[in-house]
Amino acid sequence: MKKSIALLLAACMFVGSALPAFASEGKGLTEDERADEFVTVGTGPTSGIYFPIGGAFATALQDYGYQTSAEATNATGQNIMNILGGDCEIAIAMQDAVMQAYTATGAYEGQEPAEDLRAMMRLWPNYVQLVTTADTGITCVEDLKGKRVGVGASNSGVEINARMILAAYGITYDDITPDYLAYGEAIDNMKNGQCDAVFVTSGLPNATVMELGVQYDMVIIPIDGEGREKLVTENPYYAKSVIPANTYNNEEDVEGVFVYNIMLVRKDLSDAMVYDMLEGIFANISTIKASHNAADKNIDITFGVDDIQLPLHPGAEEFWKDNGYIQ
C-alpha cells in the first residue's frame, strides 16, 4: 500500500509540480499566521554542504510566506545545542550524534539525555570520506596510527564519526595526533604538509574534496573489513556503502559507510506550524533540490521517514501519516 501511495505522489508531483502532492485539510497555518512566524535554519560551515542546502530550506519557507534566515554554524553539535536552546526553529544534524545526545551515550555520555530533541524529516546520506595524499603511504584505516589526523571540530558530527570509526578498528586518539579542525581547514593543512589524513563527512560530491583531488594525487582510504562490520553491527544508524568510481579522482568504487542527516525541529513549536512548514518545504521542493546534487537525489516526499530513529514532532508525525508514510 505504501509503495502505491508513493508512486501516486511521485506521479502527481511530475504532472503538476506547482501543486503540493498532499492536502492539509486545514491542519496548517493561515497566510497571516505564517507571516508572523520567524524561522531560523541551523546549517553548517560555509565550506560544507549543510550551508547551501540549509539556505535553500530558508528560501523555500520564505517563498511560502515565513520570515526566515539561515545561520552558519559548526554543524551538528552546535545545531543540537541551538535547537535545545531555542536559537533555531529547524536545523540539520547527523543522526548518529543526535541519537547519542538523545540517549546520553558516546560523545554525550555523562550528560543529561537530550529528550526534547524531535525530528521533522529525513534528509540525505552523509558519506564518511577519509582522504589523504599518495605521498603519505596511508592505504587503510590501520595506517593512521602515529599520524596527524584531521578529526573535525571538537564534538562536531564529523569528530563523532571519526572517534567511532577509529574505535571500531581498535584505534584511540592516543594512537594518533588529532587535529580538531573543520575539514576545510584540515585539508588546507594537509596541502601544506601539516596533516596526514582528514575525515570528511558530507554528501557526495564534496567540493573541498573534489578540489583536493584535482590539485593533488588524492587517495580515498576505504572503510571496510572487520572494522566496518563492527561499526555497523554496534551502531545501526550506520550503513555500508561505496563512494562510486569517478566521484573524485577514484577510478574504482571505494568501500565506506554513511549515516543519514535529519532535520531537527524545536519540540515547543505548535503542531500546526510544523505541519505547515512541511507543506511549504514540499510545495517548494525544487528550490531545495537545486541547491546541491545530494539534495536533488535524496530529498523528496517519496523517501518517507522509515530511517529516522529519533521521535518525530507530533505535527510532523501527523503530516507523514496524512501522506501515507506512517500507519
Residue frames as qw, qx, qy, qz and C-alpha x, y, z in Angstrom:
[[0.000, 0.886, 0.464, 0.000, 0.00, 0.00, 0.00],
 [0.312, -0.784, 0.093, 0.528, 2.80, 2.40, 0.93],
 [0.410, -0.130, 0.588, 0.685, 4.52, 1.77, -2.40],
 [0.209, 0.621, 0.664, 0.361, 1.31, 2.51, -4.30],
 [0.140, -0.935, -0.255, 0.203, 0.86, 5.76, -2.42],
 [0.412, -0.577, 0.314, 0.631, 4.49, 6.72, -3.09],
 [0.369, 0.166, 0.665, 0.628, 4.08, 6.08, -6.81],
 [0.072, 0.808, 0.559, 0.173, 0.87, 8.11, -6.89],
 [0.269, -0.877, -0.055, 0.394, 2.52, 11.01, -5.09],
 [0.432, -0.331, 0.482, 0.687, 5.50, 10.93, -7.43],
 [0.290, 0.446, 0.683, 0.501, 3.17, 10.99, -10.42],
 [0.058, -0.912, -0.403, 0.054, 1.25, 13.94, -9.03],
 [0.350, -0.741, 0.159, 0.550, 4.47, 15.87, -8.48],
 [0.415, -0.056, 0.611, 0.672, 5.59, 15.15, -12.04],
 [0.183, 0.624, 0.659, 0.377, 2.31, 16.16, -13.65],
 [0.095, -0.894, -0.217, -0.381, 1.77, 19.31, -11.63],
 [0.628, -0.003, -0.401, 0.668, 4.95, 20.42, -9.90],
 [0.052, -0.430, 0.098, -0.896, 3.38, 23.75, -8.96],
 [0.698, -0.465, -0.123, -0.530, 0.90, 21.92, -6.72],
 [0.262, -0.447, 0.789, -0.330, 1.78, 20.21, -3.43],
 [0.518, 0.035, -0.810, -0.274, 1.26, 16.43, -3.53],
 [0.259, -0.294, -0.829, 0.398, -0.85, 16.40, -0.38],
 [0.265, -0.663, -0.306, -0.630, -3.81, 18.12, 1.24],
 [0.135, 0.211, -0.631, 0.735, -3.60, 19.63, 4.72],
 [0.385, -0.574, -0.696, -0.193, -7.35, 19.69, 5.38],
 [0.253, -0.851, -0.051, -0.456, -6.84, 22.88, 7.35],
 [0.842, -0.435, -0.186, 0.259, -4.15, 21.49, 9.62],
 [0.591, 0.190, -0.070, 0.781, -1.53, 24.12, 8.83],
 [0.158, -0.499, -0.263, 0.810, -1.42, 27.90, 9.35],
 [0.369, 0.861, 0.346, -0.049, -3.26, 30.69, 7.64],
 [0.562, 0.571, 0.012, 0.598, -1.29, 33.13, 5.49],
 [0.182, -0.854, 0.124, -0.470, -1.48, 35.78, 8.20],
 [0.815, -0.551, 0.182, -0.008, -0.32, 33.36, 10.90],
 [0.877, 0.159, 0.109, 0.439, 2.56, 32.20, 8.70],
 [0.348, 0.743, -0.029, 0.571, 3.70, 35.76, 8.03],
 [0.420, -0.827, 0.177, -0.329, 4.04, 36.37, 11.76],
 [0.915, -0.336, 0.178, 0.136, 6.41, 33.45, 12.29],
 [0.199, 0.827, -0.522, -0.054, 10.22, 33.71, 12.02],
 [0.993, -0.046, 0.087, 0.062, 12.13, 30.54, 11.16],
 [0.023, -0.797, 0.597, 0.095, 15.89, 30.35, 11.69],
 [0.973, 0.189, -0.134, -0.025, 17.52, 27.40, 9.94],
 [0.496, -0.682, 0.513, 0.162, 20.69, 25.97, 11.50],
 [0.785, 0.570, -0.231, -0.078, 23.08, 24.97, 8.70],
 [0.890, -0.224, 0.078, 0.388, 26.85, 24.42, 8.93],
 [0.362, -0.545, 0.278, 0.704, 30.20, 25.93, 7.94],
 [0.474, 0.723, -0.086, -0.494, 30.25, 27.78, 4.64],
 [0.085, 0.512, -0.799, -0.303, 32.78, 25.22, 3.30],
 [0.241, 0.062, 0.967, -0.060, 30.34, 22.32, 3.64],
 [0.166, -0.270, -0.700, -0.640, 27.03, 21.37, 2.04],
 [0.158, -0.584, -0.709, 0.363, 24.85, 21.98, 5.10],
 [0.067, -0.453, -0.082, 0.885, 25.18, 25.67, 4.33],
 [0.221, 0.092, -0.492, -0.837, 23.75, 25.80, 0.78],
 [0.320, -0.333, -0.854, -0.240, 21.09, 23.16, 1.46],
 [0.215, -0.533, -0.616, 0.539, 20.04, 24.81, 4.72],
 [0.033, 0.333, -0.073, -0.939, 19.92, 28.14, 2.93],
 [0.261, -0.107, -0.702, -0.654, 17.61, 26.60, 0.32],
 [0.270, -0.493, -0.814, 0.147, 15.26, 25.43, 3.09],
 [0.099, -0.507, -0.308, 0.799, 15.13, 29.01, 4.36],
 [0.146, 0.181, -0.410, -0.882, 14.36, 30.27, 0.85],
 [0.264, -0.273, -0.857, -0.350, 11.65, 27.64, 0.32],
 [0.235, -0.576, -0.695, 0.360, 9.95, 28.61, 3.58],
 [0.038, -0.424, -0.039, 0.904, 10.30, 32.31, 2.79],
 [0.197, 0.000, -0.621, -0.759, 8.63, 31.72, -0.57],
 [0.313, -0.426, -0.843, -0.103, 5.81, 30.01, 1.35],
 [0.259, -0.793, -0.256, -0.489, 5.27, 33.13, 3.45],
 [0.720, -0.581, -0.214, 0.314, 7.50, 32.77, 6.52],
 [0.029, 0.928, -0.354, 0.117, 10.12, 35.22, 7.69],
 [0.978, -0.083, -0.012, 0.193, 13.39, 33.27, 7.59],
 [0.068, 0.855, -0.514, -0.009, 17.15, 33.32, 7.98],
 [0.951, 0.096, -0.251, 0.156, 19.87, 30.70, 7.51],
 [0.379, -0.857, 0.344, -0.063, 22.55, 30.64, 10.20],
 [0.653, 0.459, -0.571, 0.190, 26.08, 29.38, 9.52],
 [0.715, -0.607, 0.265, -0.221, 27.13, 27.13, 12.42],
 [0.088, -0.528, 0.844, 0.038, 29.70, 24.47, 13.31],
 [0.544, 0.037, -0.733, -0.407, 27.07, 21.97, 12.09],
 [0.638, -0.326, -0.678, -0.165, 25.66, 19.04, 14.06],
 [0.472, -0.253, -0.606, 0.588, 26.99, 19.67, 17.57],
 [0.008, 0.105, 0.166, -0.981, 26.09, 23.35, 17.61],
 [0.429, -0.190, -0.471, -0.747, 22.78, 22.72, 15.85],
 [0.548, -0.368, -0.748, 0.071, 21.74, 20.26, 18.55],
 [0.303, -0.325, -0.462, 0.768, 22.50, 22.85, 21.23],
 [0.122, 0.019, -0.142, -0.982, 20.79, 25.63, 19.27],
 [0.491, -0.323, -0.644, -0.490, 17.61, 23.58, 18.89],
 [0.533, -0.421, -0.670, 0.300, 17.57, 22.72, 22.60],
 [0.261, -0.318, -0.274, 0.869, 18.26, 26.36, 23.47],
 [0.271, 0.786, 0.510, -0.219, 15.57, 27.75, 21.17],
 [0.132, -0.626, 0.291, 0.711, 18.08, 29.58, 18.95],
 [0.179, 0.156, -0.720, -0.652, 16.89, 27.79, 15.78],
 [0.749, 0.096, 0.194, -0.626, 13.47, 26.56, 14.77],
 [0.976, 0.202, 0.078, -0.015, 14.86, 23.83, 12.50],
 [0.103, -0.786, 0.592, 0.144, 18.41, 22.56, 11.99],
 [0.838, 0.344, -0.414, -0.086, 20.35, 19.94, 10.05],
 [0.409, -0.615, 0.646, -0.190, 22.17, 17.25, 12.03],
 [0.464, 0.261, -0.836, -0.133, 23.68, 13.79, 11.62],
 [0.793, -0.370, -0.249, -0.416, 21.54, 11.10, 13.16],
 [0.762, -0.039, -0.537, 0.361, 24.37, 9.29, 14.97],
 [0.210, 0.175, -0.395, 0.877, 25.27, 12.37, 17.01],
 [0.492, -0.345, -0.088, -0.794, 21.60, 13.18, 17.56],
 [0.848, -0.275, -0.411, -0.190, 20.90, 9.73, 18.98],
 [0.601, 0.018, -0.521, 0.606, 23.96, 9.92, 21.22],
 [0.072, -0.250, 0.239, -0.936, 22.71, 13.25, 22.57],
 [0.662, -0.305, -0.256, -0.635, 19.17, 11.87, 22.96],
 [0.900, -0.254, -0.354, -0.019, 20.39, 8.83, 24.91],
 [0.320, -0.856, 0.385, -0.126, 23.39, 10.48, 26.64],
 [0.923, -0.104, 0.293, 0.228, 25.79, 7.92, 25.19],
 [0.714, 0.434, 0.140, 0.532, 29.05, 8.09, 23.23],
 [0.333, 0.372, -0.082, 0.863, 30.24, 11.67, 22.93],
 [0.365, -0.562, -0.036, -0.741, 27.39, 12.78, 25.23],
 [0.717, -0.287, -0.615, 0.159, 27.99, 10.21, 27.97],
 [0.400, -0.241, -0.468, 0.750, 27.67, 11.74, 31.43],
 [0.156, -0.054, -0.053, -0.985, 25.30, 14.48, 30.25],
 [0.497, 0.290, 0.569, -0.587, 21.57, 14.66, 30.75],
 [0.386, 0.308, 0.791, 0.361, 19.71, 12.87, 27.93],
 [0.129, 0.201, -0.169, -0.956, 18.50, 15.44, 25.40],
 [0.228, 0.358, 0.904, -0.053, 14.97, 14.04, 25.45],
 [0.294, 0.714, 0.273, -0.574, 13.47, 17.23, 23.97],
 [0.010, -0.361, 0.643, 0.675, 15.04, 16.58, 20.56],
 [0.661, 0.445, 0.532, -0.288, 12.49, 15.94, 17.82],
 [0.322, -0.068, 0.677, 0.658, 12.75, 15.15, 14.11],
 [0.468, 0.528, 0.104, -0.701, 10.81, 16.68, 11.24],
 [0.836, 0.510, -0.047, -0.195, 12.09, 14.80, 8.16],
 [0.818, -0.160, 0.363, 0.417, 14.86, 12.68, 6.73],
 [0.199, 0.855, -0.258, -0.402, 17.43, 14.41, 4.55],
 [0.730, 0.555, -0.396, -0.059, 20.38, 12.95, 2.61],
 [0.933, -0.258, -0.063, 0.243, 23.01, 10.33, 3.50],
 [0.065, -0.911, 0.407, 0.009, 26.33, 11.66, 4.75],
 [0.929, 0.221, -0.225, 0.193, 29.24, 9.60, 3.47],
 [0.564, -0.744, 0.270, 0.236, 32.27, 9.29, 5.72],
 [0.725, 0.636, -0.122, 0.233, 35.21, 10.11, 3.47],
 [0.651, -0.643, 0.231, 0.330, 38.72, 9.55, 4.81],
 [0.636, 0.752, -0.025, 0.171, 41.15, 11.30, 2.50],
 [0.584, -0.603, 0.296, 0.455, 44.91, 11.54, 2.24],
 [0.456, 0.780, -0.343, -0.258, 47.56, 12.07, -0.43],
 [0.947, 0.217, -0.232, 0.053, 49.63, 9.34, -2.07],
 [0.404, 0.590, -0.520, 0.468, 52.91, 10.56, -0.59],
 [0.511, -0.542, 0.435, -0.506, 51.78, 9.70, 2.98],
 [0.262, 0.220, -0.939, -0.017, 51.71, 5.98, 2.19],
 [0.422, 0.075, 0.665, -0.612, 48.40, 5.59, 4.05],
 [0.335, 0.023, -0.745, -0.577, 46.18, 2.99, 2.38],
 [0.527, -0.426, -0.723, -0.136, 43.95, 1.69, 5.20],
 [0.449, -0.812, -0.078, -0.366, 42.47, 2.90, 8.49],
 [0.864, -0.421, -0.064, 0.270, 45.07, 0.97, 10.50],
 [0.633, 0.303, 0.000, 0.712, 47.83, 3.05, 8.84],
 [0.120, -0.863, -0.089, -0.482, 46.58, 6.13, 10.72],
 [0.760, -0.593, -0.110, 0.241, 48.46, 5.05, 13.83],
 [0.605, -0.332, 0.110, 0.716, 51.23, 7.54, 14.53],
 [0.275, 0.406, 0.413, 0.767, 49.84, 10.04, 12.03],
 [0.090, 0.273, 0.267, -0.920, 48.38, 13.52, 12.37],
 [0.034, 0.418, 0.847, 0.326, 44.68, 13.23, 11.51],
 [0.249, -0.112, 0.001, -0.962, 42.04, 15.90, 10.99],
 [0.072, -0.284, -0.945, 0.146, 39.10, 14.59, 13.01],
 [0.160, -0.704, -0.512, -0.465, 36.77, 17.57, 12.75],
 [0.158, -0.564, 0.263, -0.767, 35.97, 20.36, 15.19],
 [0.035, 0.074, -0.874, 0.479, 35.68, 19.10, 18.76],
 [0.307, 0.322, 0.763, -0.469, 32.32, 17.36, 19.41],
 [0.460, 0.372, -0.272, -0.758, 31.14, 18.08, 15.87],
 [0.917, 0.191, 0.168, -0.306, 29.31, 15.43, 13.88],
 [0.673, 0.582, -0.450, 0.077, 32.50, 14.75, 11.90],
 [0.002, -0.549, 0.732, -0.404, 34.50, 14.31, 15.10],
 [0.733, -0.125, 0.500, -0.443, 31.93, 11.90, 16.49],
 [0.900, 0.397, -0.101, -0.148, 32.15, 9.90, 13.24],
 [0.431, 0.642, -0.593, 0.226, 35.94, 9.89, 13.41],
 [0.316, -0.452, 0.701, -0.452, 36.06, 8.74, 17.02],
 [0.843, 0.032, 0.378, -0.381, 33.55, 5.91, 16.41],
 [0.836, 0.500, -0.217, -0.058, 35.21, 4.67, 13.24],
 [0.232, 0.627, -0.679, 0.303, 38.66, 4.66, 14.80],
 [0.528, -0.323, 0.636, -0.461, 37.30, 2.78, 17.82],
 [0.924, 0.208, 0.115, -0.299, 35.81, 0.13, 15.54],
 [0.760, 0.506, -0.366, 0.182, 39.34, -0.54, 14.27],
 [0.819, -0.401, -0.230, 0.341, 40.81, -0.59, 17.78],
 [0.448, 0.311, -0.071, 0.835, 42.38, 2.87, 17.45],
 [0.277, -0.825, -0.402, 0.286, 42.10, 5.64, 20.05],
 [0.186, 0.965, -0.048, 0.180, 43.22, 9.24, 19.99],
 [0.562, -0.696, 0.411, 0.174, 46.28, 8.13, 21.96],
 [0.770, 0.060, 0.518, 0.367, 47.38, 6.29, 18.81],
 [0.437, 0.624, 0.326, 0.560, 47.20, 9.38, 16.58],
 [0.184, -0.253, -0.183, 0.932, 47.75, 13.12, 16.80],
 [0.186, 0.700, 0.684, 0.085, 44.22, 14.51, 16.39],
 [0.103, 0.030, 0.106, 0.989, 43.71, 17.90, 14.74],
 [0.119, 0.612, 0.709, -0.329, 40.41, 19.37, 15.93],
 [0.058, 0.344, -0.250, -0.903, 39.70, 21.39, 12.81],
 [0.693, 0.517, 0.247, -0.437, 36.76, 21.66, 10.43],
 [0.824, 0.111, 0.464, 0.305, 37.63, 19.56, 7.40],
 [0.460, 0.859, 0.071, 0.215, 38.18, 22.57, 5.15],
 [0.178, -0.893, 0.401, -0.099, 40.93, 23.85, 7.45],
 [0.758, -0.339, 0.550, 0.091, 42.35, 20.36, 7.96],
 [0.794, 0.451, 0.319, 0.255, 42.62, 19.81, 4.20],
 [0.231, 0.936, -0.174, 0.198, 44.44, 23.14, 3.88],
 [0.474, -0.702, 0.531, -0.027, 46.89, 21.87, 6.50],
 [0.860, 0.033, 0.485, 0.154, 47.31, 18.63, 4.55],
 [0.607, 0.762, 0.076, 0.214, 48.18, 20.60, 1.44],
 [0.032, 0.891, -0.372, 0.256, 50.92, 22.30, 3.48],
 [0.631, 0.246, -0.693, 0.247, 52.25, 19.01, 4.84],
 [0.162, -0.357, 0.564, -0.726, 50.93, 19.68, 8.35],
 [0.730, -0.007, 0.448, -0.516, 48.31, 16.90, 8.37],
 [0.142, -0.238, 0.917, 0.286, 48.40, 13.34, 7.03],
 [0.116, -0.345, -0.871, -0.329, 44.73, 12.40, 6.65],
 [0.264, -0.008, 0.197, -0.944, 41.35, 14.06, 7.11],
 [0.145, 0.424, 0.887, -0.112, 37.87, 12.81, 7.98],
 [0.251, 0.061, -0.202, -0.945, 35.20, 14.47, 5.85],
 [0.185, 0.376, 0.896, -0.148, 31.56, 13.61, 6.41],
 [0.304, 0.429, -0.017, -0.850, 29.17, 15.02, 3.84],
 [0.780, 0.485, 0.326, -0.225, 27.02, 14.28, 0.84],
 [0.572, -0.101, 0.570, 0.581, 28.61, 13.41, -2.48],
 [0.721, 0.206, -0.257, 0.609, 30.43, 15.08, -4.03],
 [0.400, -0.811, -0.165, 0.394, 32.08, 17.40, -1.53],
 [0.420, 0.893, -0.038, 0.155, 33.53, 20.49, -3.22],
 [0.276, -0.835, 0.475, -0.020, 36.55, 20.69, -0.90],
 [0.736, -0.185, 0.635, 0.145, 37.47, 17.05, -1.52],
 [0.711, 0.619, 0.306, 0.136, 36.87, 17.50, -5.24],
 [0.177, 0.951, -0.241, 0.072, 39.31, 20.42, -5.30],
 [0.501, -0.607, 0.614, 0.058, 41.92, 18.35, -3.44],
 [0.802, 0.135, 0.568, 0.127, 41.53, 15.53, -5.98],
 [0.565, 0.807, 0.105, 0.132, 42.13, 17.93, -8.86],
 [0.046, 0.925, -0.349, 0.145, 45.22, 19.58, -7.35],
 [0.266, -0.566, 0.766, -0.146, 46.88, 16.60, -5.63],
 [0.508, 0.100, -0.837, -0.180, 47.29, 12.85, -6.00],
 [0.540, -0.316, 0.375, -0.683, 44.49, 12.22, -3.53],
 [0.335, -0.010, -0.942, -0.031, 43.67, 8.81, -2.05],
 [0.662, -0.371, 0.020, -0.652, 40.31, 7.90, -0.53],
 [0.001, -0.283, 0.918, -0.278, 41.01, 5.41, 2.24],
 [0.579, -0.258, -0.649, -0.421, 38.47, 2.55, 2.34],
 [0.436, -0.282, 0.582, -0.625, 36.43, 1.91, 5.46],
 [0.792, 0.123, -0.475, -0.362, 35.95, -1.82, 5.13],
 [0.484, 0.206, -0.814, 0.247, 36.67, -5.23, 6.59],
 [0.478, -0.385, -0.742, 0.270, 36.16, -6.27, 10.21],
 [0.127, -0.186, -0.301, 0.927, 36.24, -2.69, 11.46],
 [0.358, -0.072, -0.300, -0.881, 33.28, -1.76, 9.29],
 [0.556, -0.288, -0.754, -0.198, 31.38, -4.89, 10.32],
 [0.380, -0.322, -0.629, 0.597, 31.88, -3.98, 13.98],
 [0.037, 0.087, 0.063, -0.994, 30.82, -0.37, 13.37],
 [0.469, -0.128, -0.404, -0.775, 27.52, -1.12, 11.62],
 [0.558, -0.280, -0.781, 0.008, 26.67, -4.00, 13.97],
 [0.355, -0.357, -0.561, 0.657, 27.09, -1.92, 17.12],
 [0.078, 0.445, 0.122, -0.884, 25.68, 1.30, 15.64],
 [0.437, 0.439, 0.772, 0.145, 22.63, 0.62, 13.45],
 [0.250, 0.887, 0.159, -0.353, 22.40, 4.22, 12.24],
 [0.039, -0.600, 0.628, 0.494, 25.48, 3.49, 10.07],
 [0.878, 0.355, 0.280, -0.159, 25.06, 1.61, 6.80],
 [0.601, -0.176, 0.547, 0.556, 27.57, 0.06, 4.41],
 [0.469, 0.839, 0.123, -0.247, 28.08, 1.99, 1.19],
 [0.703, 0.067, 0.279, 0.651, 30.54, 2.80, -1.55],
 [0.072, 0.752, -0.113, -0.646, 31.89, 6.04, -2.90],
 [0.817, 0.489, 0.305, 0.002, 31.20, 5.40, -6.59],
 [0.643, -0.009, 0.347, 0.682, 34.02, 5.35, -9.13],
 [0.282, 0.396, 0.309, 0.817, 34.80, 8.76, -10.64],
 [0.274, -0.873, -0.396, 0.076, 33.11, 10.67, -7.86],
 [0.231, -0.884, 0.256, 0.316, 36.51, 12.31, -7.45],
 [0.310, 0.663, -0.642, -0.226, 39.77, 11.03, -8.94],
 [0.530, -0.201, 0.809, -0.155, 38.94, 7.45, -7.87],
 [0.372, 0.260, -0.692, -0.562, 38.80, 5.07, -10.82],
 [0.433, -0.193, -0.877, -0.079, 37.04, 2.34, -8.79],
 [0.582, -0.675, -0.251, -0.378, 34.36, 2.20, -6.11],
 [0.208, 0.365, -0.673, 0.609, 35.72, 2.75, -2.59],
 [0.523, -0.457, -0.719, 0.023, 34.12, 0.85, 0.31],
 [0.034, 0.271, -0.335, 0.902, 32.74, 3.04, 3.09],
 [0.128, -0.514, -0.798, 0.287, 29.81, 3.90, 5.34],
 [0.079, -0.429, -0.168, -0.884, 27.13, 6.55, 5.55],
 [0.092, -0.433, -0.725, 0.527, 24.81, 7.96, 8.18],
 [0.085, 0.717, 0.552, 0.417, 21.64, 9.91, 7.44],
 [0.030, 0.062, -0.209, 0.975, 21.17, 13.59, 8.11],
 [0.105, -0.651, -0.752, -0.027, 17.83, 14.55, 9.59],
 [0.033, -0.544, -0.049, -0.837, 16.05, 17.86, 10.09],
 [0.270, -0.322, -0.710, 0.565, 15.60, 18.67, 13.76],
 [0.185, -0.620, -0.316, -0.694, 12.73, 20.87, 14.89],
 [0.101, -0.274, 0.542, -0.788, 12.01, 22.59, 18.19],
 [0.158, -0.301, -0.932, 0.128, 9.74, 20.49, 20.39],
 [0.037, 0.502, 0.522, -0.688, 7.80, 23.55, 21.59],
 [0.200, 0.127, -0.406, -0.883, 6.62, 24.65, 18.12],
 [0.670, 0.180, 0.356, -0.626, 2.92, 24.12, 17.55],
 [0.598, 0.143, 0.775, 0.144, 1.75, 21.04, 15.67],
 [0.494, 0.799, 0.326, -0.110, 0.09, 23.30, 13.11],
 [0.085, 0.894, -0.353, -0.262, 3.31, 25.22, 12.41],
 [0.379, -0.386, 0.805, 0.244, 5.44, 22.09, 11.96],
 [0.585, 0.429, 0.688, 0.032, 2.78, 20.55, 9.69],
 [0.360, 0.906, 0.131, -0.178, 2.63, 23.81, 7.73],
 [0.120, -0.764, 0.545, 0.324, 6.42, 24.05, 7.35],
 [0.494, -0.065, 0.834, 0.238, 6.50, 20.58, 5.84],
 [0.516, 0.699, 0.494, -0.033, 3.78, 21.61, 3.39],
 [0.157, 0.945, -0.152, -0.243, 5.85, 24.67, 2.47],
 [0.356, -0.528, 0.704, 0.313, 9.03, 22.63, 2.06],
 [0.491, 0.143, 0.822, 0.249, 7.46, 20.14, -0.33],
 [0.404, 0.834, 0.347, -0.143, 5.48, 22.81, -2.19],
 [0.216, 0.927, -0.294, -0.088, 8.84, 24.44, -2.98],
 [0.868, -0.279, 0.355, 0.204, 10.99, 21.31, -3.14],
 [0.722, 0.586, 0.095, 0.355, 12.51, 22.36, -6.47],
 [0.016, -0.921, 0.266, -0.283, 14.34, 25.18, -4.65],
 [0.661, -0.572, 0.482, -0.054, 15.90, 22.70, -2.25],
 [0.907, 0.169, 0.335, 0.193, 16.76, 20.16, -4.95],
 [0.534, 0.790, -0.026, 0.300, 18.56, 22.87, -6.94],
 [0.310, -0.901, 0.291, -0.089, 20.91, 23.65, -4.04],
 [0.194, -0.563, 0.802, 0.056, 23.13, 20.55, -4.30],
 [0.537, 0.184, -0.755, -0.328, 23.33, 17.17, -6.02],
 [0.137, -0.037, -0.917, 0.373, 22.86, 15.38, -2.68],
 [0.353, 0.290, 0.444, -0.771, 19.59, 17.25, -2.11],
 [0.541, 0.312, -0.388, -0.678, 18.40, 16.65, -5.66],
 [0.502, 0.134, -0.839, -0.162, 18.83, 12.88, -5.34],
 [0.367, -0.118, -0.854, 0.349, 17.77, 12.36, -1.75],
 [0.128, 0.256, 0.492, -0.822, 15.28, 14.95, -0.50],
 [0.385, -0.119, -0.559, -0.725, 11.76, 14.15, -1.64],
 [0.649, -0.217, 0.289, -0.669, 8.45, 13.32, -0.01],
 [0.897, 0.126, -0.331, -0.265, 8.55, 9.82, -1.53],
 [0.447, 0.359, -0.737, 0.358, 11.51, 8.80, 0.66],
 [0.703, -0.552, -0.402, -0.197, 9.33, 8.87, 3.77],
 [0.244, -0.755, 0.423, -0.438, 10.67, 8.66, 7.33],
 [0.963, -0.151, -0.218, -0.046, 11.40, 4.95, 7.91],
 [0.714, 0.260, -0.371, 0.533, 15.09, 5.62, 8.57],
 [0.109, -0.642, 0.268, -0.710, 14.52, 8.12, 11.38],
 [0.558, -0.192, -0.751, 0.297, 15.16, 6.73, 14.87],
 [0.040, -0.050, -0.399, 0.915, 14.52, 9.95, 16.79],
 [0.174, 0.603, 0.731, -0.267, 10.86, 10.60, 17.76],
 [0.165, 0.470, 0.432, 0.752, 9.01, 12.78, 15.29],
 [0.158, 0.072, 0.272, -0.947, 7.42, 16.05, 16.36],
 [0.385, 0.414, 0.767, -0.304, 3.63, 15.43, 16.63],
 [0.430, 0.715, 0.015, -0.550, 3.00, 17.90, 13.81],
 [0.199, 0.509, -0.749, -0.374, 5.49, 16.06, 11.62],
 [0.234, 0.033, 0.968, -0.085, 4.02, 12.70, 12.58],
 [0.478, 0.567, 0.494, -0.454, 0.56, 13.92, 11.53],
 [0.367, 0.692, -0.341, -0.520, 1.93, 15.18, 8.20],
 [0.098, 0.361, -0.897, -0.234, 3.65, 11.89, 7.39],
 [0.350, 0.246, 0.865, -0.261, 0.56, 9.90, 8.44],
 [0.485, 0.648, 0.241, -0.536, -1.64, 12.02, 6.19],
 [0.412, 0.669, -0.477, -0.394, 0.69, 11.31, 3.29],
 [0.958, 0.114, -0.156, -0.211, 0.72, 7.56, 3.82],
 [0.509, 0.525, -0.614, 0.297, 4.20, 7.04, 5.26],
 [0.080, -0.186, 0.807, -0.555, 3.19, 6.12, 8.80],
 [0.402, -0.337, -0.793, -0.310, 0.39, 3.65, 9.52]]
